[in-house]
């Protein structure tokens, strides 16, 4: 047996002896530390079982089951836990590797299918390129006609937009002038009401009714012009603004 396992066997026997002396309430941290040392030295569960068996023989345990053998078994299980965790991690890595290998195979098949599809696409592209070269003059003529049509369409669209914008501006100005005149009339009536409120009650009521009619006419004018406009003008960035 090599030097390191011998040292670990001695440490294991010493720690097990202390554990048995302390009884059921003893801590298992020393067993866990020994298990980690065993993992670091590359020992397996069978190697640790041999070390445990030698320690048990050294301590002179009876073969019949008793509290001491139960404590010793718990100590061994705790020491063996890091080794089992290593095995579990290795099995998990093996499973992950298997899954990755399977995915890699699937990906390889997908790439092969994509490659075949690409080759077919290259062939089709060559055929289309040959056809395009044969009919190059016709294609060039069609392209020039299409560009001309697009240019005319842009010009027509621009003229329509300019015309619509001018119309909206004119309607907006008319609305502003009409509302301004109406509000001016309301202001004049309010000044008159203020002057004659105390001296002429009937005239005061008539002026109020007349002012209310002016307000109603102003609201009707706003709704009429809004219906005539039909939509809100757009700013340069495409957002709507109110007149």
Order of alpha helices (4+ residues) and beta strands (2+ residues): alpha-alpha-alpha-alpha-alpha-alpha
